[in-house]
Amino acid sequence: MRIGELAARTGVSVRALRYYEEQGLLASERSPSGQRRYPDSAVHRVLVIQQLYAAAVPSKSIREMLPHVVDGQATPELLERLAAEGDRIDGRIGELVSARARLGAVIAAVEKSQTGRDCRAR
């Protein structure tokens, strides 16, 4: 199938599919006229790539895990790698919760100083 058909079947933009190729996540063959041609299995591969990106897995990690994820080979190494990605996300969540709390403290301080100014102006 051509790139436009793959894009339509997966809901992924043509630009994203080209990016996946640049990252080594997706491969195509070229027709004599130079057009990209994908096997039917590319649909499943692209959907898996999308799931991994949605889970905040970086391209490098996707490239390393993808062959095993696509063919369903749940090796101990793959499961360990996926669990490590989950731990990385948990760490990031903790950082974001802390950042939100710090931002809340700044907002409260600004509101308090603003309230104090409003009272003095009266």
DAMOWO-V616480 format. One record per helix or strand of 2 or more residues. SS is the DSSP state (H for helix, E for strand). FROM is the first residue (numbers start at 1). TO is the last residue. If there is no record, write none. Layout:
ss;from;to
SS;FROM;TO
SS;FROM;TO
This chain:
ss;from;to
H;3;10
H;14;22
E;29;30
E;36;37
H;42;54
H;59;70
H;76;121
